[in-house]
Amino acid sequence: MIDHTGVSVTDVAKSKAFYRAALAPLGYAIIMEWEQYAGFGVPPKPDFWIGQGEPNVPAIHVAFRAETRAQVDAFYKAAMAAGGKDNGPPGPRPHYHANYYGAFVLDPDGHNIEAVCHAAA
């Protein structure tokens, strides 16, 4: 089981605003933060961190679990409104498995951020 993960970002303030908006539909919030770091998670524990640095090359793919397909849709809408770039709109991905429903957005540094629901429609 993974305890936490994170990505390096070029602009913590910009990325913090992006992730705050994009992950809110999934129940995520900023739980801990310092000037150059922020930890997001479903309270009470942060499990996704951003930190000032050179963006990871190649860019990282992080998938966040959604309980419903509506949460995936809300993630995508919020992420796009927060400045994300489309990398695959919400929809079924049956080539992964029959109930896979996901959406993909590139964050300000090009990391591929996904929300995915594995429940049947």
C-alpha positions in Angstrom: 0.0 0.0 0.0 1.4 3.4 -0.9 1.4 5.9 2.0 2.1 9.1 -0.1 3.5 10.4 -3.3 4.2 13.7 -4.9 5.5 15.7 -7.8 8.0 18.6 -8.3 6.5 21.8 -9.6 7.9 25.0 -11.0 5.4 27.4 -9.3 4.0 26.2 -5.9 1.4 28.9 -5.7 0.0 28.2 -9.2 0.1 24.4 -8.7 -1.5 24.8 -5.2 -4.4 26.7 -6.7 -4.7 24.1 -9.5 -4.7 21.1 -7.2 -7.0 22.8 -4.6 -9.7 23.2 -7.3 -9.1 20.0 -9.2 -9.1 17.7 -6.2 -11.9 19.3 -4.2 -14.6 17.2 -6.0 -12.7 14.1 -4.7 -12.8 15.3 -1.1 -9.1 16.5 -1.1 -8.0 19.6 0.7 -4.6 21.1 1.7 -3.8 19.5 5.0 -0.2 20.7 5.5 1.8 23.4 3.8 5.0 25.3 4.0 6.3 28.0 1.7 7.7 25.5 -0.9 5.5 22.5 -0.2 1.9 21.5 0.1 0.3 18.2 1.2 -3.2 17.3 -0.1 -5.4 14.5 1.1 -8.8 13.5 2.4 -8.6 14.7 6.0 -6.9 14.0 8.3 -3.8 12.8 6.3 -2.0 14.2 3.3 -1.1 11.6 0.7 -0.2 13.8 -2.3 2.5 16.4 -2.1 3.8 19.1 -4.4 7.1 20.7 -3.9 9.2 23.5 -5.5 11.7 22.0 -7.9 12.5 21.0 -11.4 9.4 19.2 -12.9 9.9 15.5 -13.2 11.0 14.4 -16.7 9.3 12.6 -18.1 6.2 14.0 -16.5 4.5 11.8 -13.8 1.1 10.1 -14.1 -1.0 10.1 -10.8 -4.5 8.6 -10.7 -6.9 9.6 -7.9 -9.7 7.2 -7.0 -13.2 8.6 -7.3 -16.2 6.9 -5.7 -18.6 7.8 -8.5 -18.5 8.7 -12.1 -20.0 12.1 -11.2 -16.9 12.8 -9.2 -14.8 12.1 -12.2 -16.8 14.5 -14.3 -16.6 17.2 -11.5 -12.8 16.6 -11.2 -12.4 17.2 -15.0 -14.6 20.3 -15.0 -12.8 21.8 -12.0 -9.3 21.0 -13.3 -10.1 22.5 -16.7 -11.5 25.6 -15.1 -8.4 25.9 -13.0 -6.1 26.0 -16.0 -5.5 22.3 -16.7 -5.1 21.0 -20.3 -7.3 18.2 -21.6 -5.5 14.9 -21.9 -8.7 12.7 -22.2 -12.2 13.8 -21.3 -14.4 11.8 -18.9 -15.6 8.5 -20.3 -15.4 4.8 -20.2 -12.1 3.2 -20.9 -13.1 -0.4 -21.6 -9.6 -1.3 -22.8 -8.5 -1.1 -19.2 -11.6 -3.0 -17.8 -15.3 -3.1 -18.3 -16.1 -0.5 -15.5 -13.2 1.8 -15.9 -14.3 5.4 -16.1 -11.7 8.1 -16.1 -10.6 11.6 -17.0 -7.1 12.9 -17.7 -5.8 16.5 -17.3 -2.3 17.9 -17.6 -1.4 20.1 -14.6 0.6 23.4 -15.0 3.9 21.4 -15.4 2.5 18.7 -17.7 2.0 16.0 -15.2 -0.9 13.6 -16.3 -3.4 13.8 -13.5 -6.4 11.4 -13.6 -9.5 10.7 -11.7 -10.9 7.2 -12.0 -14.0 5.3 -10.9 -14.0 1.5 -11.0 -17.7 1.1 -10.1 -20.3 0.0 -12.6 -22.5 2.7 -14.1 
